[in-house]
Structures are given as C-alpha cells and as structure tokens.
C-alpha cells in the first residue's frame, strides 16, 4: 500500500503547467495522464485498487493553511505552493488516468468514513482488507511522547490525531454551518482570507467531480 499526497511526486514541468492552467481564465478540461515520477507499470500493477480520499474544500483548505502556519510557513507557504496542495486537480486527473485503463478507483468522502463504522468496515471488504482490524479508538499521545518521540513538523500536521482518542465524527462537513463563511475566514485569517476563498473556489469543482463518483451508501448496502 502506497499512501501519498498526489502532488508530492508531480513532475516539475507538469506542476507549472497545471498552475498556469488553474490560474488562467480558460476553462479547465481535465486530462487523463500519469503526471508523476511513478512509472505506469507500478501505478497499474495488476491487483492494485486505487483509493482516493476527498474532503469538502471549505474545511480542508483552511485546515491546510493552519497546518502551514504551525510549520512557520505563513500565507500558505506562497500562493503557488498553497494552490498545488489544495486544488484537488491531481486527484481528478489520477482518477481519469485509472479510468482510461479500465480501472475503477474507489473514491471516498471524509464525511462517510468519519461518521459510519459500517461504511469503514464495508470499505475494507471492498479493498480486500480485514474489517475486524479496523481501529476506531486509540490512546492519545502522552506529554513524554510529544516531547521525545514526535517530530514538531509531524505534530504540526497531525496534532488533532495525536490529541484525540478516537474518530471525531463532529468534524464532518455536514455538521458545519457554512453560513457567512467568508466573514468567519476574515476574522480568523485577516488579509489572507481572500487567499483562502480563492483556493476553495478553485478546489470546489474538482471536489464535486469526484464527490459525484464516490463510493456511496448504496455501495455499502450491496456489500453489507
């Protein structure tokens, strides 16, 4: 199993190509290509089941900004960097790449696996994993662990996980009130609120594209 943010292995020329595309006034036509340093024969290895995880940009974009701030990277680490880490276009192109090769990726929305143990266990069955080994609770990190075992950069990106003792269903997008969200961002992010709003706007079409193709409750019922 390989777990990676899809923008990590993007080829530099492809990174620039997509940044220009996303920030231009031209309509975006989603491609179907391997944009990465990972060779096709590894991505398409027989028996591989691609799993693509998505989350509402109105939550994950502000969250990414907070993480980068905790890493001492103000303003999202630069507009271009923040764009590449939050745009969701990589997930869409990778989805289309697999589809063009006759492979159906499993797209899952964070709302579904954060709020339903049944969904998670059914997803395990779909992926060929043992549902009995799913862990919904764990011990929060101790003060000693945080001081001696967890790197500060790792803690900055995973602090909610380390401070929790189980899945926090209340962080699902369906439980958030997005009324006047621009005003709330202005209060929290000040002058960078416009950057947050711009990134959410760029990410939302790609999120919706994959959300329409997600592994849904109907699929769970068929495997339950």
SULDASUL-V903168 format. One record per residue. N is the residue number from 1. RES is the residue in three letters. BURIAL is 1 if it has 24 or more other ideal C-beta (glycine too) atoms within 12 Angstrom, else 0. D_LAST is the distance of its C-alpha to the last C-alpha in whole Angstrom. Layout:
BEGIN
n=N res=RES burial=BURIAL d_last=D_LAST
n=N res=RES burial=BURIAL d_last=D_LAST
END
This chain:
BEGIN
n=1 res=UNK burial=0 d_last=24
n=2 res=UNK burial=0 d_last=27
n=3 res=UNK burial=0 d_last=26
n=4 res=UNK burial=0 d_last=29
n=5 res=UNK burial=0 d_last=30
n=6 res=UNK burial=1 d_last=30
n=7 res=UNK burial=1 d_last=34
n=8 res=UNK burial=0 d_last=35
n=9 res=UNK burial=0 d_last=36
n=10 res=UNK burial=1 d_last=37
n=11 res=UNK burial=0 d_last=41
n=12 res=UNK burial=0 d_last=43
n=13 res=UNK burial=0 d_last=45
n=14 res=UNK burial=1 d_last=41
n=15 res=UNK burial=1 d_last=41
n=16 res=UNK burial=0 d_last=44
n=17 res=UNK burial=0 d_last=43
n=18 res=UNK burial=1 d_last=40
n=19 res=UNK burial=1 d_last=42
n=20 res=UNK burial=0 d_last=45
n=21 res=UNK burial=1 d_last=42
n=22 res=UNK burial=1 d_last=40
n=23 res=UNK burial=0 d_last=43
n=24 res=UNK burial=0 d_last=45
n=25 res=UNK burial=0 d_last=46
n=26 res=UNK burial=0 d_last=44
n=27 res=UNK burial=0 d_last=41
n=28 res=UNK burial=0 d_last=38
n=29 res=UNK burial=0 d_last=37
n=30 res=UNK burial=1 d_last=34
n=31 res=UNK burial=0 d_last=35
n=32 res=UNK burial=0 d_last=33
n=33 res=UNK burial=1 d_last=34
n=34 res=UNK burial=1 d_last=34
n=35 res=UNK burial=1 d_last=36
n=36 res=UNK burial=1 d_last=36
n=37 res=UNK burial=0 d_last=38
n=38 res=UNK burial=0 d_last=35
n=39 res=UNK burial=0 d_last=36
n=40 res=UNK burial=0 d_last=34
n=41 res=UNK burial=0 d_last=33
n=42 res=UNK burial=0 d_last=31
n=43 res=UNK burial=1 d_last=29
n=44 res=UNK burial=0 d_last=28
n=45 res=UNK burial=0 d_last=28
n=46 res=UNK burial=0 d_last=26
n=47 res=UNK burial=0 d_last=22
n=48 res=UNK burial=0 d_last=22
n=49 res=UNK burial=1 d_last=20
n=50 res=UNK burial=1 d_last=21
n=51 res=UNK burial=1 d_last=19
n=52 res=UNK burial=1 d_last=21
n=53 res=UNK burial=1 d_last=21
n=54 res=UNK burial=1 d_last=23
n=55 res=UNK burial=1 d_last=24
n=56 res=UNK burial=1 d_last=26
n=57 res=UNK burial=1 d_last=30
n=58 res=UNK burial=1 d_last=31
n=59 res=UNK burial=1 d_last=30
n=60 res=UNK burial=1 d_last=30
n=61 res=UNK burial=1 d_last=33
n=62 res=UNK burial=1 d_last=35
n=63 res=UNK burial=1 d_last=33
n=64 res=UNK burial=1 d_last=34
n=65 res=UNK burial=1 d_last=38
n=66 res=UNK burial=1 d_last=38
n=67 res=UNK burial=1 d_last=37
n=68 res=UNK burial=1 d_last=40
n=69 res=UNK burial=0 d_last=42
n=70 res=UNK burial=0 d_last=41
n=71 res=UNK burial=0 d_last=42
n=72 res=UNK burial=0 d_last=45
n=73 res=UNK burial=0 d_last=45
n=74 res=UNK burial=0 d_last=46
n=75 res=UNK burial=0 d_last=45
n=76 res=UNK burial=1 d_last=42
n=77 res=UNK burial=0 d_last=44
n=78 res=UNK burial=0 d_last=45
n=79 res=UNK burial=1 d_last=44
n=80 res=UNK burial=0 d_last=43
n=81 res=UNK burial=0 d_last=42
n=82 res=UNK burial=1 d_last=39
n=83 res=UNK burial=1 d_last=39
n=84 res=UNK burial=1 d_last=37
n=85 res=UNK burial=1 d_last=35
n=86 res=UNK burial=1 d_last=34
n=87 res=UNK burial=1 d_last=34
n=88 res=UNK burial=1 d_last=30
n=89 res=UNK burial=1 d_last=32
n=90 res=UNK burial=1 d_last=31
n=91 res=UNK burial=1 d_last=28
n=92 res=UNK burial=1 d_last=28
n=93 res=UNK burial=1 d_last=31
n=94 res=UNK burial=1 d_last=28
n=95 res=UNK burial=1 d_last=25
n=96 res=UNK burial=1 d_last=28
n=97 res=UNK burial=1 d_last=29
n=98 res=UNK burial=1 d_last=26
n=99 res=UNK burial=0 d_last=26
n=100 res=UNK burial=0 d_last=29
n=101 res=UNK burial=0 d_last=28
n=102 res=UNK burial=0 d_last=26
n=103 res=UNK burial=1 d_last=23
n=104 res=UNK burial=0 d_last=20
n=105 res=UNK burial=1 d_last=20
n=106 res=UNK burial=1 d_last=17
n=107 res=UNK burial=1 d_last=18
n=108 res=UNK burial=1 d_last=17
n=109 res=UNK burial=1 d_last=19
n=110 res=UNK burial=1 d_last=20
n=111 res=UNK burial=1 d_last=19
n=112 res=UNK burial=1 d_last=15
n=113 res=UNK burial=1 d_last=15
n=114 res=UNK burial=1 d_last=18
n=115 res=UNK burial=0 d_last=17
n=116 res=UNK burial=1 d_last=13
n=117 res=UNK burial=0 d_last=12
n=118 res=UNK burial=0 d_last=8
n=119 res=UNK burial=1 d_last=9
n=120 res=UNK burial=1 d_last=11
n=121 res=UNK burial=0 d_last=9
n=122 res=UNK burial=1 d_last=6
n=123 res=UNK burial=1 d_last=10
n=124 res=UNK burial=1 d_last=11
n=125 res=UNK burial=0 d_last=9
n=126 res=UNK burial=1 d_last=10
n=127 res=UNK burial=1 d_last=14
n=128 res=UNK burial=0 d_last=14
n=129 res=UNK burial=0 d_last=14
n=130 res=UNK burial=0 d_last=14
n=131 res=UNK burial=0 d_last=12
n=132 res=UNK burial=0 d_last=14
n=133 res=UNK burial=0 d_last=17
n=134 res=UNK burial=0 d_last=16
n=135 res=UNK burial=0 d_last=19
n=136 res=UNK burial=0 d_last=19
n=137 res=UNK burial=0 d_last=22
n=138 res=UNK burial=0 d_last=25
n=139 res=UNK burial=0 d_last=29
n=140 res=UNK burial=0 d_last=31
n=141 res=UNK burial=0 d_last=34
n=142 res=UNK burial=0 d_last=37
n=143 res=UNK burial=0 d_last=40
n=144 res=UNK burial=0 d_last=42
n=145 res=UNK burial=0 d_last=39
n=146 res=UNK burial=0 d_last=39
n=147 res=UNK burial=0 d_last=43
n=148 res=UNK burial=0 d_last=43
n=149 res=UNK burial=0 d_last=40
n=150 res=UNK burial=0 d_last=38
n=151 res=UNK burial=0 d_last=40
n=152 res=UNK burial=0 d_last=41
n=153 res=UNK burial=0 d_last=39
n=154 res=UNK burial=0 d_last=36
n=155 res=UNK burial=0 d_last=36
n=156 res=UNK burial=0 d_last=37
n=157 res=UNK burial=0 d_last=34
n=158 res=UNK burial=0 d_last=32
n=159 res=UNK burial=0 d_last=33
n=160 res=UNK burial=0 d_last=31
n=161 res=UNK burial=0 d_last=28
n=162 res=UNK burial=1 d_last=31
n=163 res=UNK burial=0 d_last=32
n=164 res=UNK burial=0 d_last=29
n=165 res=UNK burial=0 d_last=27
n=166 res=UNK burial=0 d_last=24
n=167 res=UNK burial=1 d_last=21
n=168 res=UNK burial=0 d_last=23
n=169 res=UNK burial=0 d_last=21
n=170 res=UNK burial=0 d_last=25
n=171 res=UNK burial=0 d_last=25
n=172 res=UNK burial=0 d_last=23
n=173 res=UNK burial=1 d_last=25
n=174 res=UNK burial=0 d_last=24
n=175 res=UNK burial=0 d_last=26
n=176 res=UNK burial=0 d_last=29
n=177 res=UNK burial=0 d_last=32
n=178 res=UNK burial=0 d_last=33
n=179 res=UNK burial=0 d_last=36
n=180 res=UNK burial=0 d_last=39
n=181 res=UNK burial=1 d_last=37
n=182 res=UNK burial=0 d_last=40
n=183 res=UNK burial=0 d_last=43
n=184 res=UNK burial=0 d_last=40
n=185 res=UNK burial=1 d_last=41
n=186 res=UNK burial=0 d_last=44
n=187 res=UNK burial=0 d_last=45
n=188 res=UNK burial=0 d_last=43
n=189 res=UNK burial=1 d_last=44
n=190 res=UNK burial=0 d_last=47
n=191 res=UNK burial=0 d_last=48
n=192 res=UNK burial=1 d_last=45
n=193 res=UNK burial=1 d_last=43
n=194 res=UNK burial=0 d_last=44
n=195 res=UNK burial=1 d_last=43
n=196 res=UNK burial=1 d_last=39
n=197 res=UNK burial=1 d_last=39
n=198 res=UNK burial=1 d_last=40
n=199 res=UNK burial=1 d_last=38
n=200 res=UNK burial=1 d_last=35
n=201 res=UNK burial=1 d_last=36
n=202 res=UNK burial=1 d_last=36
n=203 res=UNK burial=1 d_last=33
n=204 res=UNK burial=1 d_last=31
n=205 res=UNK burial=0 d_last=31
n=206 res=UNK burial=1 d_last=30
n=207 res=UNK burial=1 d_last=27
n=208 res=UNK burial=0 d_last=26
n=209 res=UNK burial=1 d_last=26
n=210 res=UNK burial=1 d_last=23
n=211 res=UNK burial=1 d_last=22
n=212 res=UNK burial=0 d_last=22
n=213 res=UNK burial=1 d_last=20
n=214 res=UNK burial=1 d_last=17
n=215 res=UNK burial=1 d_last=14
n=216 res=UNK burial=0 d_last=13
n=217 res=UNK burial=0 d_last=10
n=218 res=UNK burial=0 d_last=10
n=219 res=UNK burial=0 d_last=9
n=220 res=UNK burial=1 d_last=6
n=221 res=UNK burial=0 d_last=5
n=222 res=UNK burial=0 d_last=6
n=223 res=UNK burial=0 d_last=4
n=224 res=UNK burial=0 d_last=0
END
